[in-house]
Structures are given as structure tokens and as C-alpha cells.
């Protein structure tokens, strides 16, 4: 993920700041003593997880993205502390180049159906226990695949 930052500095230090910014852009962090991954790698892990779920037909319809958004909003994953609204989640998926995205109303409507906390979710529209189990399993599988991708990146496996 790229973020544009605009900084106003006095004219007398502008050339020094510009030179520093150019040096920083060329740097690569090889590692640190912290366990957190750079955001770009987390984005790659997220894209890998979602693409695998689509490929394996775990995500059957656009409403299944609501279960992923719901589990992320419960902060089950330490990597993503932000609260995602359906609109910001869709924008994030677009940035990851995920195809066949859900609409915001699909996410709003389906996230509103979730009762209790993960993994003990119930759904107000779904007295059928097999569909409740399927929806929980979408979130469980997502977490599993995301963590597997994250472990692979942390252990130095190729991202390609």
C-alpha cells in the first residue's frame, strides 16, 4: 500500500529533505527484531488468502466477504487494528486487485446479520445450522490461510 505524504518545510532545508526522501525510497528493510511484517507483505498475505478461498470455492458469493470483514472487525487478527467499514474494505480489496467484489449494501446488510462474537456466531436470517456452520467456516478458513501465508513470508519463502 502506498501513501502520499505532503510535508511543508522551510525553503532553506527543502533540498536536504528531498535528498533524504530519495535515499529512504531506495532503502529496503531486511528485517528487525519485531515480529510485525511490513504492510506490503500483509497486503500480499491478504490477497493470497482471499484468492485461495475464491479458487477453492470457499467464497461462493459476494456476501461471503461479509464474514471476512466481520472477523477482521472483531480484531481476531492482530495485524489489522483498523476498523473497516464496508466501503473502506471494498477499497482495500480493489487495491489488492481482487476481482468480483461485493457491493457496499451487500456487506452492510450481511454484517448486520452477525450476532455474538467469533467463533460463536449466529445469524439472524439463518436458523439453518448448516448455513451457520458454513459461514463460520468461511471466516475460520480465511484466518487459517492468512496465517499460513504470513508464516511463509516470515520464514523467508518467496512471495511469488
C-alpha positions, 0 to 999 in steps of 0.5 A: 500500500502506498501513501502520499505524504505532503510535508511543508518545510522551510525553503532553506532545508527543502533540498536536504529533505528531498535528498533524504526522501530519495535515499529512504525510497531506495532503502529496503528493510531486511528485517528487525527484531519485531515480529510485525511484517511490513504492510506490503507483505500483509497486503500480499498475505491478504490477497493470497488468502482471499484468492485461495478461498475464491479458487477453492470455492470457499467464497461462493458469493459476494456476501461471503466477504461479509464474514471476512470483514466481520472477523477482521472487525472483531480484531481476531487478527492482530495485524489489522487494528483498523476498523473497516467499514464496508466501503473502506474494505471494498477499497482495500480489496480493489487495491489488492486487485481482487476481482468480483467484489461485493457491493457496499449494501451487500456487506452492510446488510450481511454484517448486520446479520452477525450476532455474538462474537467469533467463533460463536456466531449466529445469524439472524436470517439463518436458523439453518445450522448448516448455513451457520456452520458454513459461514463460520467456516468461511471466516475460520478458513480465511484466518487459517490461510492468512496465517499460513501465508504470513508464516511463509513470508516470515520464514523467508519463502518467496512471495511469488 
